[in-house]
Amino acid sequence: MYQDKTIVCRDCNQEFVFTAGEQEFYASKGFENEPSRCPACRSARKQRQGSGNREMHTAICADCGREAQVPFAPNPERPVYCRECYAARKDNASNW
């Protein structure tokens, strides 16, 4: 049913093969569009997007009072916890 297909990458303009197996996988996941980037460019794009370019904010932990870095702007009306206190609270909540 599926046949290997040659596609030109939109980023590097190199040809890559969209294999029959990959097409079958895409179809099984309900993806309707073919990939427009080669595997190398897809991987590089994922790295750039998840490379920690997130702006971090400083907050004071509501439990221990230590300084903590969080990936959101703290709201003064809501408590913020450092990594350790958050994990401890999460563990205690699951024990109920």
C-alpha positions in Angstrom: 0.0 0.0 0.0 2.7 2.5 1.0 5.8 3.2 -1.1 9.0 5.1 -0.2 8.7 8.7 -1.2 11.5 11.3 -1.8 10.8 14.7 -0.2 12.9 17.9 -0.2 13.6 19.3 3.2 12.2 22.8 3.7 15.1 23.8 5.9 18.3 22.4 4.2 16.8 21.7 0.7 18.3 18.2 0.8 16.3 15.2 -0.4 15.3 12.5 2.2 13.2 9.4 1.9 9.9 9.1 3.7 9.8 5.3 3.9 6.8 3.1 3.6 7.2 2.1 7.3 7.3 5.8 8.4 4.2 6.5 6.3 2.4 3.6 8.0 3.4 4.9 11.4 2.2 8.4 10.6 -1.1 7.0 9.4 -1.5 4.9 12.6 -1.0 8.0 14.7 -3.6 9.9 12.6 -1.1 12.3 11.1 -2.4 13.7 7.8 0.6 15.7 6.7 4.0 14.4 5.4 7.1 15.6 7.2 8.5 18.7 5.6 11.9 18.5 7.3 14.5 15.7 7.0 15.3 13.7 10.2 18.4 15.8 10.9 16.6 19.1 10.7 13.6 17.8 12.7 16.0 16.7 15.4 17.9 20.1 15.4 14.6 21.9 15.6 13.4 19.9 18.6 16.8 20.6 20.3 16.4 24.3 19.7 12.8 24.3 21.0 13.6 22.3 24.2 17.0 23.7 24.8 16.1 25.6 28.0 15.6 29.0 26.3 12.9 29.5 28.9 13.0 32.6 31.0 13.5 31.8 34.7 12.2 33.9 37.6 13.5 34.1 41.2 11.1 33.3 44.0 11.3 32.6 47.7 10.0 29.1 48.7 6.9 29.3 50.8 8.0 26.4 53.0 11.8 26.7 53.6 12.4 30.3 52.6 15.2 29.5 50.2 15.6 31.2 46.9 14.2 29.1 44.0 14.3 29.5 40.2 10.9 28.9 38.5 9.8 29.0 34.8 6.9 31.3 35.5 6.3 34.8 36.9 5.4 34.2 40.6 2.0 35.5 41.7 2.3 37.1 45.2 -1.1 35.7 46.0 0.0 32.1 45.5 2.8 30.1 47.2 5.8 29.0 45.3 8.0 26.1 46.4 11.6 25.1 45.6 12.2 21.8 43.9 12.7 19.9 47.1 9.7 21.3 49.0 7.5 20.8 45.9 8.6 17.2 45.6 8.0 16.6 49.4 4.5 18.2 49.2 3.7 16.1 46.1 4.8 12.9 47.9 2.8 13.7 51.0 -0.3 14.5 48.9 -0.1 11.1 47.2 0.0 9.3 50.6 -3.5 10.4 51.6 
